[in-house]
Amino acid sequence: MRHSRAVIRSNPWYQKKEITFSDAITAVRRLFWQEVFQHPPLATGVHKLPKLFRFTLLDYLSRAA
């Protein structure tokens, strides 16, 4: 797995100065799902999805508890 820098995502109404445990877990989930999207199992249609939809789906999957 390649090294990347985690981005702290925040909502406009709640600005964060430091990363929280929840942010760290979200970053790990995002990296996991990003790998799944880049190397999907056989016979899946992930690569057929529009790029913007894949990024939106990636955001929702990484934030899910």
C-alpha positions in Angstrom: 0.0 0.0 0.0 1.3 3.4 -0.8 1.8 6.1 1.7 -0.5 9.1 1.6 -1.3 12.0 3.9 -4.7 11.9 5.6 -6.9 14.9 5.0 -9.1 16.1 7.8 -12.5 16.6 6.4 -14.7 19.0 8.3 -18.2 20.4 8.0 -18.5 24.2 7.4 -20.3 24.6 10.7 -17.6 22.7 12.7 -14.0 23.5 12.1 -11.4 21.2 13.6 -7.9 22.2 14.7 -6.6 18.6 15.5 -7.4 15.2 14.1 -9.7 13.1 16.3 -9.9 9.3 16.6 -13.0 9.3 14.4 -11.1 11.2 11.7 -8.3 8.6 11.9 -10.8 5.7 11.5 -12.4 7.5 8.6 -9.1 7.9 6.9 -8.3 4.2 7.3 -11.7 3.3 5.9 -11.2 5.6 3.0 -7.9 4.0 2.2 -9.5 0.6 2.4 -12.4 1.4 0.1 -10.1 3.3 -2.3 -8.1 0.1 -2.8 -11.3 -1.9 -3.3 -12.4 0.6 -6.0 -9.0 0.6 -7.7 -8.8 -3.2 -7.7 -12.4 -4.5 -7.6 -13.2 -8.2 -7.4 -13.9 -9.9 -10.7 -17.3 -9.3 -12.4 -18.1 -6.0 -10.7 -19.2 -2.9 -12.4 -17.3 -0.4 -10.2 -15.2 0.8 -13.1 -18.3 1.6 -15.0 -19.6 4.1 -12.4 -19.0 7.8 -13.2 -15.9 9.2 -11.4 -17.8 11.8 -9.4 -20.3 9.1 -8.2 -17.4 6.9 -7.1 -15.8 9.7 -5.1 -19.2 10.5 -3.5 -19.7 6.8 -2.7 -16.2 6.6 -1.3 -16.9 9.5 1.0 -20.1 7.9 2.3 -18.5 4.5 2.8 -15.5 5.9 4.7 -17.7 7.9 7.1 -20.1 5.0 7.9 -19.8 3.6 11.3 
